[in-house]
């Protein structure tokens, strides 16, 4: 019975379908809608990025990163996985860094 009802309803709507001329009204409305990217959010993102860069240099972020990498390298060389290929580690680091940059730069 549901199939018959569905067919009757879709037949009714097909028979009663009418096009309404809008004389370009829809296009005019779409042109006047605000942009998807709000200027305030762009300014906020630029401000936060600037603060993050300043804090990175104020708190010696580069030195901290180098210390972490040095300790990771020393730990790797001293552990049982010393036979690990450094080229693979470099590729993994590049992939992780690029994913992080993409996440930060292109997040909505």
MORA-V34723 format. One record per helix or strand. SS is the DSSP state (H for helix, E for strand). FROM is the first residue (numbers start at 1). TO is the last residue. Records with the same first field share a line. If there is no record, write none. Layout:
SS: FROM-TO / FROM-TO
This chain:
H: 2-15 / 25-32 / 39-58 / 61-78 / 86-105
